[in-house]
Amino acid sequence: MEYETITGFDPKRYLGKWYEIARFDYRFERDMYAVTAEYSLRSDGKIRVVNTGRRGSPDGPTVTAAGKAKLGAPKDPVRPGFLKVSFFGPFYAPYYILALDPDYQYALVAGKRHKTLWILSRQPQLSQEITQHLIEIARQHGFDTSKLRFVEQSNRTPY
């Protein structure tokens, strides 16, 4: 399934640390707390992706996964917010940015076939109003938002 992504995406502004506010409970992140994603530029022009979380509780052992991302369609003006992400060798998965704050402070990101969804923020918490706005956008894209799991960060209380 293809999604309509955001326009005017600037990959350099997307770099840095993002906190997972909510997600679908995908098998690679099951039982993970205090999850963050950090994006940085690699020397080959791709983006380094480092996901970090704690297993079992916000104070549990740290688990890290490193991967890479590249623009999925750099010359496609219709889907500039489409990337491909790989944590497993040459295999890439789609990464659709469905919503992004103009100041790059929060985002709604999806994977393929309505199986993965993330609400991300530059801060470990996001206002209820913005969170609900992003959930509504996800619903408009056909996601069953009742499956969202709010991620407990070490210094915030989940909704």
Secondary structure, DSSP 4 states (H G I P E B T S, - for coil): ------SS--HHHH-EEEEEEEEE--TTTTTEEEEEEEEEE-TTS-EEEEEEEEESSTTS-EEEEEEEEEES-TT-TT-TTEEEEEEETTEEEEEEEEEE-TTSSEEEEE-GGG--EEEEESSS---HHHHHHHHHHHHHTT--GGGEEEPPPTTS---
